[in-house]
């Protein structure tokens, strides 16, 4: 029997997944800050970067749904968030809310 070192175990996978989580959070909030600066300070269009934020969340959600790891609470909170975002977006688009 040969003695080989274990290169990957459960702890390694947990640490890797935690690092991916932190990287995802950092990138997402970084993009949101850039979107805010581009929109408010420079009055530039920011849909390209917002598309990246939305697509990143969508990819993770679809992957988790395909592997059946989403909870009912996650689904309800996600739906409530989308509804609230749609209402706020419609209010801004209709001019009911003035940001300046």
VMD Tcl script that builds the backbone (N, CA, C; Angstrom):
set m [mol new atoms 300]
animate dup $m
set s [atomselect $m all]
$s set {name element resname resid chain x y z} {
  {N N UNK 1 A 0.828 -1.168 0.000}
  {CA C UNK 1 A 0.000 0.000 0.000}
  {C C UNK 1 A 0.886 1.250 0.000}
  {N N UNK 2 A 0.594 2.180 -0.871}
  {CA C UNK 2 A 1.399 3.396 -0.935}
  {C C UNK 2 A 0.729 4.497 -0.130}
  {N N UNK 3 A 1.543 5.287 0.505}
  {CA C UNK 3 A 1.050 6.414 1.297}
  {C C UNK 3 A 1.018 7.655 0.410}
  {N N UNK 4 A -0.186 8.098 0.063}
  {CA C UNK 4 A -0.332 9.316 -0.736}
  {C C UNK 4 A -1.063 10.357 0.091}
  {N N UNK 5 A -0.620 11.577 -0.026}
  {CA C UNK 5 A -1.277 12.667 0.697}
  {C C UNK 5 A -2.636 12.953 0.061}
  {N N UNK 6 A -3.584 13.271 0.898}
  {CA C UNK 6 A -4.906 13.632 0.416}
  {C C UNK 6 A -4.855 15.090 -0.014}
  {N N UNK 7 A -5.127 15.338 -1.289}
  {CA C UNK 7 A -5.045 16.697 -1.793}
  {C C UNK 7 A -6.333 17.469 -1.560}
  {N N UNK 8 A -7.455 16.774 -1.616}
  {CA C UNK 8 A -8.745 17.438 -1.428}
  {C C UNK 8 A -9.586 16.634 -0.450}
  {N N UNK 9 A -10.064 17.312 0.554}
  {CA C UNK 9 A -10.988 16.683 1.487}
  {C C UNK 9 A -12.159 17.640 1.710}
  {N N UNK 10 A -13.028 17.311 2.658}
  {CA C UNK 10 A -14.224 18.129 2.893}
  {C C UNK 10 A -13.871 19.547 3.314}
  {N N UNK 11 A -12.820 19.669 4.137}
  {CA C UNK 11 A -12.423 20.990 4.603}
  {C C UNK 11 A -11.959 21.854 3.438}
  {N N UNK 12 A -11.202 21.271 2.531}
  {CA C UNK 12 A -10.724 22.009 1.370}
  {C C UNK 12 A -11.889 22.521 0.539}
  {N N UNK 13 A -12.886 21.682 0.328}
  {CA C UNK 13 A -14.059 22.071 -0.462}
  {C C UNK 13 A -14.817 23.196 0.241}
  {N N UNK 14 A -14.968 23.110 1.556}
  {CA C UNK 14 A -15.678 24.152 2.305}
  {C C UNK 14 A -14.934 25.477 2.220}
  {N N UNK 15 A -13.620 25.445 2.362}
  {CA C UNK 15 A -12.831 26.678 2.289}
  {C C UNK 15 A -12.904 27.273 0.879}
  {N N UNK 16 A -12.817 26.428 -0.144}
  {CA C UNK 16 A -12.927 26.924 -1.520}
  {C C UNK 16 A -14.286 27.573 -1.756}
  {N N UNK 17 A -15.345 26.923 -1.321}
  {CA C UNK 17 A -16.686 27.475 -1.512}
  {C C UNK 17 A -16.855 28.791 -0.766}
  {N N UNK 18 A -16.288 28.885 0.436}
  {CA C UNK 18 A -16.360 30.142 1.183}
  {C C UNK 18 A -15.606 31.248 0.443}
  {N N UNK 19 A -14.476 30.915 -0.149}
  {CA C UNK 19 A -13.718 31.933 -0.884}
  {C C UNK 19 A -14.485 32.393 -2.118}
  {N N UNK 20 A -15.160 31.460 -2.795}
  {CA C UNK 20 A -15.970 31.847 -3.952}
  {C C UNK 20 A -17.117 32.749 -3.522}
  {N N UNK 21 A -17.709 32.474 -2.367}
  {CA C UNK 21 A -18.803 33.303 -1.854}
  {C C UNK 21 A -18.318 34.728 -1.612}
  {N N UNK 22 A -17.166 34.861 -0.933}
  {CA C UNK 22 A -16.638 36.192 -0.649}
  {C C UNK 22 A -16.269 36.924 -1.933}
  {N N UNK 23 A -15.704 36.220 -2.899}
  {CA C UNK 23 A -15.360 36.846 -4.170}
  {C C UNK 23 A -16.617 37.317 -4.896}
  {N N UNK 24 A -17.667 36.497 -4.876}
  {CA C UNK 24 A -18.928 36.861 -5.525}
  {C C UNK 24 A -19.538 38.095 -4.864}
  {N N UNK 25 A -19.540 38.133 -3.542}
  {CA C UNK 25 A -20.084 39.289 -2.822}
  {C C UNK 25 A -19.273 40.547 -3.144}
  {N N UNK 26 A -17.957 40.427 -3.135}
  {CA C UNK 26 A -17.089 41.569 -3.435}
  {C C UNK 26 A -17.350 42.100 -4.842}
  {N N UNK 27 A -17.393 41.212 -5.821}
  {CA C UNK 27 A -17.625 41.640 -7.199}
  {C C UNK 27 A -19.006 42.260 -7.377}
  {N N UNK 28 A -20.013 41.642 -6.784}
  {CA C UNK 28 A -21.374 42.149 -6.943}
  {C C UNK 28 A -21.525 43.544 -6.341}
  {N N UNK 29 A -21.062 43.724 -5.106}
  {CA C UNK 29 A -21.196 45.044 -4.492}
  {C C UNK 29 A -20.262 46.060 -5.150}
  {N N UNK 30 A -19.105 45.626 -5.617}
  {CA C UNK 30 A -18.231 46.529 -6.368}
  {C C UNK 30 A -18.904 47.028 -7.631}
  {N N UNK 31 A -19.550 46.108 -8.355}
  {CA C UNK 31 A -20.276 46.522 -9.557}
  {C C UNK 31 A -21.422 47.466 -9.216}
  {N N UNK 32 A -22.126 47.206 -8.120}
  {CA C UNK 32 A -23.224 48.090 -7.734}
  {C C UNK 32 A -22.721 49.492 -7.391}
  {N N UNK 33 A -21.555 49.592 -6.755}
  {CA C UNK 33 A -20.973 50.904 -6.452}
  {C C UNK 33 A -20.595 51.619 -7.751}
  {N N UNK 34 A -20.001 50.893 -8.686}
  {CA C UNK 34 A -19.634 51.494 -9.971}
  {C C UNK 34 A -20.873 51.950 -10.737}
  {N N UNK 35 A -21.931 51.129 -10.694}
  {CA C UNK 35 A -23.186 51.494 -11.357}
  {C C UNK 35 A -23.739 52.782 -10.757}
  {N N UNK 36 A -23.707 52.879 -9.445}
  {CA C UNK 36 A -24.219 54.070 -8.769}
  {C C UNK 36 A -23.394 55.300 -9.149}
  {N N UNK 37 A -22.073 55.172 -9.142}
  {CA C UNK 37 A -21.212 56.306 -9.505}
  {C C UNK 37 A -21.438 56.730 -10.950}
  {N N UNK 38 A -21.513 55.748 -11.858}
  {CA C UNK 38 A -21.733 56.083 -13.270}
  {C C UNK 38 A -23.072 56.767 -13.472}
  {N N UNK 39 A -24.071 56.325 -12.752}
  {CA C UNK 39 A -25.399 56.893 -12.930}
  {C C UNK 39 A -25.558 58.259 -12.304}
  {N N UNK 40 A -25.077 58.421 -11.082}
  {CA C UNK 40 A -25.295 59.680 -10.364}
  {C C UNK 40 A -24.250 60.740 -10.683}
  {N N UNK 41 A -22.985 60.372 -10.692}
  {CA C UNK 41 A -21.933 61.367 -10.875}
  {C C UNK 41 A -21.709 61.722 -12.346}
  {N N UNK 42 A -21.719 60.716 -13.209}
  {CA C UNK 42 A -21.384 60.955 -14.604}
  {C C UNK 42 A -22.597 60.939 -15.524}
  {N N UNK 43 A -23.749 60.587 -14.981}
  {CA C UNK 43 A -24.995 60.496 -15.744}
  {C C UNK 43 A -24.837 59.629 -16.996}
  {N N UNK 44 A -24.136 58.505 -16.830}
  {CA C UNK 44 A -23.946 57.548 -17.918}
  {C C UNK 44 A -24.919 56.386 -17.763}
  {N N UNK 45 A -25.158 55.707 -18.848}
  {CA C UNK 45 A -25.989 54.511 -18.820}
  {C C UNK 45 A -25.256 53.411 -18.065}
  {N N UNK 46 A -25.977 52.663 -17.283}
  {CA C UNK 46 A -25.326 51.637 -16.480}
  {C C UNK 46 A -25.972 50.258 -16.642}
  {N N UNK 47 A -26.717 50.054 -17.694}
  {CA C UNK 47 A -27.414 48.783 -17.865}
  {C C UNK 47 A -26.471 47.637 -18.176}
  {N N UNK 48 A -25.324 47.923 -18.785}
  {CA C UNK 48 A -24.384 46.849 -19.066}
  {C C UNK 48 A -23.844 46.228 -17.782}
  {N N UNK 49 A -23.476 47.062 -16.823}
  {CA C UNK 49 A -22.969 46.539 -15.553}
  {C C UNK 49 A -24.082 45.933 -14.700}
  {N N UNK 50 A -25.258 46.553 -14.716}
  {CA C UNK 50 A -26.382 45.962 -13.975}
  {C C UNK 50 A -26.744 44.603 -14.562}
  {N N UNK 51 A -26.593 44.456 -15.864}
  {CA C UNK 51 A -26.835 43.163 -16.490}
  {C C UNK 51 A -25.897 42.094 -15.955}
  {N N UNK 52 A -24.637 42.475 -15.705}
  {CA C UNK 52 A -23.688 41.530 -15.119}
  {C C UNK 52 A -24.095 41.130 -13.706}
  {N N UNK 53 A -24.545 42.079 -12.902}
  {CA C UNK 53 A -24.985 41.776 -11.537}
  {C C UNK 53 A -26.184 40.825 -11.565}
  {N N UNK 54 A -27.160 41.145 -12.411}
  {CA C UNK 54 A -28.363 40.319 -12.503}
  {C C UNK 54 A -28.037 38.940 -13.060}
  {N N UNK 55 A -27.207 38.878 -14.099}
  {CA C UNK 55 A -26.849 37.590 -14.691}
  {C C UNK 55 A -26.082 36.718 -13.705}
  {N N UNK 56 A -25.207 37.321 -12.924}
  {CA C UNK 56 A -24.466 36.553 -11.916}
  {C C UNK 56 A -25.388 35.916 -10.888}
  {N N UNK 57 A -26.344 36.686 -10.407}
  {CA C UNK 57 A -27.315 36.132 -9.464}
  {C C UNK 57 A -28.196 35.084 -10.102}
  {N N UNK 58 A -28.568 35.296 -11.345}
  {CA C UNK 58 A -29.423 34.346 -12.055}
  {C C UNK 58 A -28.710 33.015 -12.292}
  {N N UNK 59 A -27.447 33.073 -12.669}
  {CA C UNK 59 A -26.673 31.842 -12.895}
  {C C UNK 59 A -26.602 31.014 -11.609}
  {N N UNK 60 A -26.277 31.659 -10.496}
  {CA C UNK 60 A -26.194 30.937 -9.225}
  {C C UNK 60 A -27.544 30.353 -8.823}
  {N N UNK 61 A -28.616 31.112 -9.012}
  {CA C UNK 61 A -29.944 30.648 -8.639}
  {C C UNK 61 A -30.394 29.479 -9.505}
  {N N UNK 62 A -30.159 29.564 -10.804}
  {CA C UNK 62 A -30.546 28.470 -11.703}
  {C C UNK 62 A -29.754 27.207 -11.373}
  {N N UNK 63 A -28.472 27.353 -11.080}
  {CA C UNK 63 A -27.647 26.200 -10.729}
  {C C UNK 63 A -28.158 25.536 -9.450}
  {N N UNK 64 A -28.478 26.349 -8.451}
  {CA C UNK 64 A -28.992 25.801 -7.197}
  {C C UNK 64 A -30.357 25.167 -7.387}
  {N N UNK 65 A -31.193 25.762 -8.213}
  {CA C UNK 65 A -32.517 25.190 -8.477}
  {C C UNK 65 A -32.385 23.860 -9.211}
  {N N UNK 66 A -31.451 23.770 -10.147}
  {CA C UNK 66 A -31.251 22.519 -10.877}
  {C C UNK 66 A -30.801 21.393 -9.956}
  {N N UNK 67 A -30.088 21.747 -8.892}
  {CA C UNK 67 A -29.624 20.748 -7.931}
  {C C UNK 67 A -30.533 20.643 -6.711}
  {N N UNK 68 A -31.663 21.333 -6.778}
  {CA C UNK 68 A -32.711 21.273 -5.755}
  {C C UNK 68 A -32.202 21.563 -4.340}
  {N N UNK 69 A -31.520 22.691 -4.199}
  {CA C UNK 69 A -31.044 23.101 -2.882}
  {C C UNK 69 A -31.672 24.413 -2.414}
  {N N UNK 70 A -32.614 24.965 -3.171}
  {CA C UNK 70 A -33.263 26.215 -2.774}
  {C C UNK 70 A -34.369 25.919 -1.760}
  {N N UNK 71 A -34.456 26.768 -0.747}
  {CA C UNK 71 A -35.517 26.613 0.246}
  {C C UNK 71 A -36.738 27.437 -0.168}
  {N N UNK 72 A -37.865 27.127 0.419}
  {CA C UNK 72 A -39.089 27.905 0.143}
  {C C UNK 72 A -38.904 29.357 0.552}
  {N N UNK 73 A -38.240 29.574 1.678}
  {CA C UNK 73 A -38.010 30.940 2.155}
  {C C UNK 73 A -37.207 31.728 1.126}
  {N N UNK 74 A -36.178 31.113 0.548}
  {CA C UNK 74 A -35.362 31.783 -0.466}
  {C C UNK 74 A -36.222 32.188 -1.648}
  {N N UNK 75 A -37.096 31.295 -2.083}
  {CA C UNK 75 A -37.954 31.575 -3.236}
  {C C UNK 75 A -38.895 32.737 -2.917}
  {N N UNK 76 A -39.519 32.722 -1.737}
  {CA C UNK 76 A -40.452 33.801 -1.375}
  {C C UNK 76 A -39.747 35.139 -1.221}
  {N N UNK 77 A -38.581 35.136 -0.590}
  {CA C UNK 77 A -37.824 36.388 -0.443}
  {C C UNK 77 A -37.388 36.900 -1.812}
  {N N UNK 78 A -36.966 36.005 -2.687}
  {CA C UNK 78 A -36.577 36.401 -4.044}
  {C C UNK 78 A -37.736 37.005 -4.818}
  {N N UNK 79 A -38.892 36.386 -4.733}
  {CA C UNK 79 A -40.070 36.926 -5.424}
  {C C UNK 79 A -40.489 38.273 -4.856}
  {N N UNK 80 A -40.453 38.402 -3.530}
  {CA C UNK 80 A -40.803 39.683 -2.901}
  {C C UNK 80 A -39.820 40.774 -3.312}
  {N N UNK 81 A -38.543 40.433 -3.385}
  {CA C UNK 81 A -37.526 41.402 -3.797}
  {C C UNK 81 A -37.746 41.850 -5.242}
  {N N UNK 82 A -38.043 40.884 -6.129}
  {CA C UNK 82 A -38.295 41.242 -7.532}
  {C C UNK 82 A -39.532 42.125 -7.661}
  {N N UNK 83 A -40.571 41.834 -6.894}
  {CA C UNK 83 A -41.787 42.643 -6.934}
  {C C UNK 83 A -41.509 44.060 -6.439}
  {N N UNK 84 A -40.801 44.180 -5.331}
  {CA C UNK 84 A -40.462 45.499 -4.794}
  {C C UNK 84 A -39.593 46.283 -5.775}
  {N N UNK 85 A -38.614 45.610 -6.383}
  {CA C UNK 85 A -37.758 46.281 -7.367}
  {C C UNK 85 A -38.564 46.747 -8.574}
  {N N UNK 86 A -39.527 45.945 -9.006}
  {CA C UNK 86 A -40.370 46.332 -10.144}
  {C C UNK 86 A -41.219 47.555 -9.802}
  {N N UNK 87 A -41.756 47.602 -8.587}
  {CA C UNK 87 A -42.583 48.740 -8.169}
  {C C UNK 87 A -41.734 50.007 -8.083}
  {N N UNK 88 A -40.568 49.898 -7.456}
  {CA C UNK 88 A -39.690 51.072 -7.337}
  {C C UNK 88 A -39.209 51.513 -8.718}
  {N N UNK 89 A -38.843 50.569 -9.575}
  {CA C UNK 89 A -38.409 50.912 -10.928}
  {C C UNK 89 A -39.503 51.581 -11.729}
  {N N UNK 90 A -40.740 51.089 -11.597}
  {CA C UNK 90 A -41.862 51.709 -12.305}
  {C C UNK 90 A -42.114 53.119 -11.783}
  {N N UNK 91 A -42.002 53.302 -10.461}
  {CA C UNK 91 A -42.213 54.635 -9.884}
  {C C UNK 91 A -41.152 55.618 -10.385}
  {N N UNK 92 A -39.917 55.163 -10.476}
  {CA C UNK 92 A -38.853 56.031 -10.985}
  {C C UNK 92 A -39.068 56.328 -12.456}
  {N N UNK 93 A -39.434 55.302 -13.231}
  {CA C UNK 93 A -39.648 55.490 -14.680}
  {C C UNK 93 A -40.811 56.417 -14.955}
  {N N UNK 94 A -41.850 56.367 -14.127}
  {CA C UNK 94 A -43.004 57.231 -14.327}
  {C C UNK 94 A -42.801 58.629 -13.745}
  {N N UNK 95 A -41.688 58.842 -13.105}
  {CA C UNK 95 A -41.392 60.159 -12.556}
  {C C UNK 95 A -42.048 60.436 -11.226}
  {N N UNK 96 A -42.536 59.413 -10.550}
  {CA C UNK 96 A -43.183 59.605 -9.263}
  {C C UNK 96 A -42.188 59.814 -8.152}
  {N N UNK 97 A -40.946 59.353 -8.379}
  {CA C UNK 97 A -39.887 59.514 -7.397}
  {C C UNK 97 A -38.759 60.311 -8.054}
  {N N UNK 98 A -38.342 61.367 -7.404}
  {CA C UNK 98 A -37.244 62.180 -7.930}
  {C C UNK 98 A -36.020 61.928 -7.105}
  {N N UNK 99 A -34.948 61.475 -7.738}
  {CA C UNK 99 A -33.723 61.153 -7.011}
  {C C UNK 99 A -32.847 62.374 -6.789}
  {N N UNK 100 A -33.142 63.462 -7.430}
  {CA C UNK 100 A -32.321 64.668 -7.257}
  {C C UNK 100 A -33.158 65.805 -6.789}
}
mol reanalyze $m
mol bondsrecalc $m
mol representation Tube
mol addrep $m
